[in-house]
């Protein structure tokens, strides 16, 4: 069962009324709000939000708007037809005049929810194309019963041709069957449905970037990280994701909100981080991206932090192209003390680890570890999100400047609250005392494991 987080509730853990403590919100809060296919939709709380100053809340607001501005980027990156599919299905959802109580329409709703959840037509984890629980004849009935004037039309195609394309996208199992194909016996680029390459083979893509690399460069850029590789008139070129380039409209919106955030940053170091990120978005220069990452990882004093950019490469079978993501958060001070203790004793854990002494490091440097409360998730991190993050990814930056390791405390807490209420433990744990201990310490022990 896949579990995700969908929205935040700005709630305190408990309230005081007339000197009397009310019921803990965690006991009454509705954590699970929907369930379909293999997915549960969860909500999460943001503890300590009300303790922040107005300036800090304003800063979080602008960073949140920047995180929301890149939504269409990840949809298009996952597959070039995703935005067409989303707009087509949403028009049916909004304007269909037929029977909405039928089993077929309920299956349509499940399919639409799955597409929303996965940011496209492929399963968010397996990357297999999601199969609708209704047939092509019913899809035509849905289209015929909806507002025809509001359906999108694919460039260079007529409305009828766009409908035919939609039929193929949804119902042909061999068309766009896998978003990320890792079968080494096949061309990984040609058989993957993502939108990172067009008109090029795996060999051509690998050769293109191998010719760029300098094996003697101690500080290499992340070649190809922020671009689509295409073949035009027989020539292979990069379409860079930047202001004025591919995804320029969305990136300009991100820049707009980042600029709004600068005056509310907590210190000059954080202002510099934001300015470097804006410079990178404007130029697409990967050297500036490295400068930004160094400045970001060295800022360990700010309470509020964020991630915004093309970062993880799991969506590319060649491990070059990064998906866009965003995370806005602030430090959970009490829980961070836990990770600081672990980091300060990194050498002890290394010395006592159950591995052969030949493989133990003599001098271990702890990472900059902290526990955070997630405020806003975006892009690849939404709605299905990680519970821990360690960045930046460039090995030389990690070696020379360190890394930030974070645990998303309020996200893991939401997961735990749902699992505790699932009935699983009552079914298999006989001892009432053991059950009480699990409910009391499960969340803490899980977070210690993540730390």
C-alpha positions in Angstrom: 0.0 0.0 0.0 1.5 3.3 -1.0 1.1 6.1 1.5 1.5 9.8 0.7 0.9 13.2 2.2 -1.5 15.6 0.7 -2.1 18.7 2.7 -1.0 20.5 5.9 -3.0 21.4 8.9 -1.7 24.3 10.9 -2.7 22.9 14.3 -1.1 22.9 17.7 -0.7 19.6 19.5 -3.2 20.5 22.1 -5.1 23.5 23.5 -5.8 25.0 26.9 -9.3 26.1 27.7 -10.3 27.4 31.1 -7.2 25.9 32.5 -8.2 22.5 31.3 -6.3 20.5 28.7 -8.4 19.4 25.8 -8.2 16.2 23.8 -4.9 15.9 21.9 -5.4 16.8 18.3 -3.4 13.7 17.2 -6.3 11.6 18.7 -9.0 13.4 16.8 -7.3 14.6 13.7 -8.4 13.0 10.4 -5.1 11.7 9.0 -6.4 9.6 6.1 -8.8 11.4 3.8 -9.0 9.1 0.8 -8.0 5.7 -0.5 -8.0 4.2 -4.0 -6.1 1.6 -5.9 -2.8 1.1 -4.0 -2.8 4.6 -2.5 -3.8 6.3 0.7 -4.1 10.1 0.9 -2.9 11.5 4.2 -2.8 14.9 5.7 0.0 16.2 7.9 0.3 18.7 10.7 2.9 21.5 11.0 3.8 21.6 14.7 5.2 24.9 16.1 4.1 26.9 13.1 2.2 29.3 15.3 5.3 30.0 17.3 7.0 31.5 14.3 7.2 35.3 13.8 5.2 37.1 11.2 8.4 37.7 9.2 9.2 34.0 9.3 5.7 33.1 8.2 5.9 35.6 5.3 9.2 34.1 4.3 7.6 30.7 4.3 4.7 32.0 2.2 6.9 33.3 -0.6 9.0 30.1 -0.6 5.8 28.1 -0.7 4.6 30.0 -3.8 7.9 29.3 -5.5 7.4 25.6 -4.7 3.9 25.6 -6.2 5.0 27.4 -9.4 6.9 24.4 -10.8 4.0 21.9 -10.8 3.7 21.7 -14.6 7.4 21.2 -15.0 7.4 17.7 -13.4 4.3 16.7 -15.3 6.0 17.5 -18.6 9.3 15.9 -17.6 7.5 12.7 -16.7 6.0 12.4 -20.2 5.4 15.0 -23.0 1.7 14.0 -23.2 1.0 14.3 -19.5 -0.3 17.9 -19.5 -2.6 17.1 -22.5 -4.0 14.1 -20.6 -4.5 16.1 -17.4 -6.4 18.9 -19.1 -8.4 16.5 -21.1 -9.5 14.4 -18.1 -10.1 17.5 -16.0 -12.5 18.9 -18.6 -14.5 15.7 -18.4 -14.4 15.8 -14.6 -15.7 19.4 -14.6 -18.2 19.4 -17.5 -19.5 15.8 -18.1 -23.3 15.9 -18.1 -24.0 12.1 -18.0 -24.5 9.7 -15.1 -21.8 10.3 -12.5 -23.0 7.4 -10.2 -22.3 4.6 -12.6 -19.5 2.1 -12.0 -17.7 3.2 -15.2 -17.7 6.9 -14.0 -16.4 5.8 -10.6 -13.6 3.9 -12.4 -12.9 7.1 -14.4 -12.5 9.0 -11.1 -10.1 6.4 -9.8 -8.0 6.7 -12.9 -8.0 10.5 -12.7 -6.9 10.4 -9.1 -4.1 8.0 -9.9 -2.9 10.3 -12.7 -3.1 13.3 -10.4 -1.2 11.4 -7.7 1.6 10.2 -10.0 2.0 13.6 -11.8 1.2 11.8 -15.0 0.1 8.5 -16.7 2.8 6.3 -15.1 2.8 4.8 -11.7 4.9 7.0 -9.4 6.9 4.0 -8.1 6.9 1.2 -10.7 6.8 3.7 -13.6 4.5 1.3 -15.5 1.7 3.0 -17.4 -1.5 3.1 -15.4 -4.3 1.1 -17.0 -7.8 2.6 -16.9 -10.6 0.6 -15.3 -12.9 1.5 -18.1 -12.9 0.9 -21.9 -12.3 3.1 -24.9 -16.0 3.1 -25.9 -16.9 4.6 -22.5 -14.2 7.1 -22.9 -15.8 8.3 -26.1 -19.1 8.5 -24.2 -17.4 10.7 -21.6 -15.9 13.0 -24.3 -19.2 13.2 -26.2 -21.0 14.2 -22.9 -18.5 17.0 -22.0 -18.0 20.5 -23.2 -16.1 20.1 -26.5 -15.0 23.7 -26.6 -12.8 23.2 -23.5 -10.8 20.2 -24.6 -7.1 20.9 -25.4 -5.8 20.3 -28.9 -2.3 18.9 -29.5 -0.2 21.2 -31.7 -0.5 20.4 -35.4 -3.4 18.1 -34.8 -7.2 18.5 -35.2 -9.7 17.9 -32.4 -10.5 14.5 -33.8 -6.8 13.6 -34.2 -6.2 14.7 -30.6 -9.0 12.5 -29.4 -7.5 9.6 -31.4 -4.1 10.3 -29.8 -5.8 10.3 -26.3 -7.3 6.9 -27.1 -3.8 5.6 -28.0 -2.2 7.1 -24.9 -4.8 5.6 -22.5 -5.6 2.3 -24.0 -2.6 1.0 -26.1 -0.6 -1.0 -23.6 2.5 -0.9 -25.8 2.5 2.9 -26.3 4.6 4.7 -23.6 4.4 1.6 -21.5 7.3 2.5 -19.1 8.4 5.9 -17.9 11.9 4.6 -16.8 13.0 1.4 -18.5 16.1 -0.2 -16.8 16.2 -3.3 -19.0 19.9 -3.4 -20.1 19.0 -5.5 -23.2 17.1 -2.6 -24.6 17.9 1.0 -25.6 17.1 2.8 -22.3 16.4 6.1 -23.9 14.2 4.9 -26.8 12.1 2.6 -24.5 11.5 5.1 -21.7 8.5 7.4 -21.9 10.0 10.3 -20.0 10.6 13.7 -21.7 14.3 14.0 -21.2 15.3 13.0 -24.7 13.8 13.2 -28.2 15.1 11.8 -31.4 18.3 10.4 -29.9 19.4 6.9 -28.9 21.1 5.8 -25.7 24.4 5.5 -27.4 24.1 9.1 -28.9 23.2 10.5 -25.5 26.0 8.8 -23.7 28.5 9.8 -26.3 27.3 13.4 -26.3 28.1 13.8 -22.6 31.1 11.6 -22.4 32.8 13.9 -24.9 32.1 16.8 -22.5 33.6 15.2 -19.4 37.2 15.8 -18.2 38.3 12.9 -16.1 41.0 15.1 -14.5 38.6 17.8 -13.3 38.3 17.6 -9.5 35.2 19.8 -9.5 33.1 18.6 -12.4 29.7 20.1 -13.2 26.6 17.8 -13.3 26.6 17.4 -17.1 23.1 17.4 -18.6 21.4 17.9 -15.3 19.1 20.8 -16.4 18.3 20.2 -20.1 16.5 18.1 -22.6 18.6 16.5 -25.3 17.1 16.6 -28.8 18.1 16.0 -32.3 17.3 18.9 -34.7 18.1 18.7 -38.4 20.6 15.9 -37.7 22.4 17.8 -34.9 22.1 16.9 -31.2 21.5 19.9 -29.0 20.5 20.7 -25.4 17.3 22.6 -24.6 18.2 24.2 -21.2 15.6 24.6 -18.5 16.0 28.2 -17.6 14.4 31.6 -17.9 13.9 32.3 -21.6 14.4 28.6 -22.4 12.5 25.4 -21.9 10.0 25.8 -19.0 10.9 29.5 -19.0 7.4 30.6 -18.0 7.2 28.5 -14.9 10.8 29.3 -14.0 10.1 33.0 -14.3 7.3 32.5 -11.7 9.7 30.7 -9.4 12.1 33.6 -9.7 9.4 36.1 -9.0 8.5 34.5 -5.7 12.1 33.9 -4.8 12.8 37.6 -5.2 9.9 38.4 -3.0 11.4 36.1 -0.3 14.8 37.8 -0.2 13.9 40.7 2.2 12.5 38.2 4.7 15.4 35.8 4.7 16.9 35.2 8.2 20.5 36.4 7.4 22.8 37.5 4.7 24.0 34.0 4.0 20.5 32.9 3.2 19.9 35.9 1.0 23.0 35.0 -0.9 21.7 31.4 -1.3 18.5 32.7 -2.9 20.3 35.2 -5.2 22.6 32.4 -6.4 19.6 30.2 -7.1 17.9 33.0 -9.1 21.1 33.5 -11.1 21.2 29.8 -11.9 17.6 29.8 -13.0 18.2 32.8 -15.2 21.4 31.5 -16.8 21.1 27.7 -16.6 24.8 27.7 -15.8 25.7 24.5 -13.9 28.8 26.2 -12.4 26.4 28.6 -10.7 24.4 25.6 -9.6 27.5 24.3 -7.8 28.1 27.8 -6.2 24.5 27.7 -5.0 24.8 24.2 -3.5 28.0 25.2 -1.7 26.4 28.3 -0.2 23.3 26.3 0.6 25.1 23.5 2.4 27.3 25.9 4.4 24.2 27.7 5.7 23.6 25.7 8.9 22.3 28.6 11.1 19.0 29.4 9.5 15.9 28.0 11.1 13.9 28.0 7.8 15.3 26.2 4.8 14.2 25.1 1.3 15.1 23.0 -1.7 14.0 24.2 -5.2 15.5 23.0 -8.4 16.4 20.1 -10.8 17.9 17.7 -8.3 17.3 13.9 -8.4 18.0 11.8 -11.5 16.0 8.7 -10.7 13.6 9.6 -13.5 16.3 9.3 -16.1 17.5 5.7 -16.9 20.9 7.2 -17.7 21.1 9.0 -14.4 21.8 12.4 -16.0 18.7 14.5 -16.2 17.1 15.8 -13.0 13.5 16.1 -12.1 12.2 19.3 -10.6 11.4 19.3 -6.9 10.7 21.7 -4.0 10.6 21.5 -0.3 10.0 24.3 2.2 10.6 23.6 5.9 11.8 24.8 9.2 13.9 23.1 11.8 12.3 21.1 14.6 14.6 22.3 17.4 13.8 19.7 20.0 14.0 16.7 17.6 17.2 18.1 16.0 19.0 17.7 19.3 18.5 14.0 18.7 20.3 14.0 15.4 23.1 16.3 16.7 23.9 13.7 19.3 24.1 11.0 16.7 26.3 13.1 14.4 28.6 14.1 17.3 29.1 10.4 18.1 29.6 9.3 14.5 33.1 7.9 15.3 31.6 5.7 18.1 29.1 4.3 15.7 31.8 3.6 13.1 34.0 1.9 15.6 31.2 -0.3 16.9 29.6 -1.1 13.5 29.4 -4.9 12.8 31.8 -4.8 9.9 35.4 -6.0 9.4 38.0 -3.6 10.8 39.5 -3.3 7.4 36.5 -1.3 6.2 36.2 1.0 9.2 37.2 4.6 8.8 39.6 6.0 11.3 38.3 9.6 11.1 34.6 10.0 10.5 33.1 13.4 10.1 29.4 13.7 11.0 27.0 15.3 8.5 25.0 18.4 9.2 22.0 16.5 10.4 18.7 18.1 11.5 15.0 17.3 11.8 12.5 19.4 10.0 8.8 20.1 9.8 7.8 20.2 6.1 5.6 23.1 5.2 5.2 22.7 1.5 6.1 19.9 -0.9 6.4 20.4 -4.7 7.4 18.7 -7.9 8.8 15.2 -7.6 8.4 15.4 -3.8 4.6 15.9 -4.1 2.4 14.2 -3.4 4.5 11.1 -2.7 7.4 12.3 -0.7 10.6 11.1 0.9 10.9 10.8 4.6 14.6 11.8 4.6 16.8 13.8 2.3 20.6 14.1 2.0 21.9 16.8 -0.4 23.7 18.0 -2.4 24.4 15.1 -4.8 27.7 16.2 -6.3 30.4 14.0 -4.7 33.1 16.7 -4.7 30.9 19.2 -2.9 30.0 16.6 -0.3 33.7 15.8 0.2 34.9 19.4 0.3 31.9 21.2 1.9 29.8 18.5 3.6 26.1 17.7 3.1 22.8 18.3 4.8 20.9 15.3 6.1 17.3 15.9 7.1 14.5 13.9 8.5 10.9 15.0 7.8 9.5 14.6 11.3 5.9 15.6 10.7 5.7 13.4 7.6 6.9 10.3 9.3 4.6 11.1 12.2 1.6 11.2 9.8 2.6 7.8 8.5 2.9 6.4 12.0 -0.5 7.7 13.1 -2.2 6.0 10.2 -0.4 2.7 10.8 -1.2 2.7 14.5 -4.9 3.2 13.7 -5.0 0.5 11.0 -5.7 -2.4 13.4 -2.6 -4.3 12.3 -1.0 -4.2 15.8 -4.2 -5.2 17.6 -4.4 -8.2 15.2 -1.0 -9.6 15.8 0.3 -8.3 19.2 -1.2 -10.2 22.1 0.3 -8.2 25.0 -1.5 -5.0 25.9 1.7 -3.7 27.4 3.6 -4.3 24.2 0.9 -2.6 22.2 1.0 0.4 24.5 4.8 0.7 24.1 4.6 0.4 20.3 2.0 3.2 20.2 4.1 5.3 22.5 7.5 4.9 20.9 7.0 3.7 17.4 7.3 7.2 15.8 10.5 8.0 17.8 12.2 4.6 17.0 11.3 5.0 13.3 12.8 8.5 13.2 16.0 7.3 15.0 16.3 4.6 12.3 15.9 7.3 9.6 18.4 9.5 11.4 
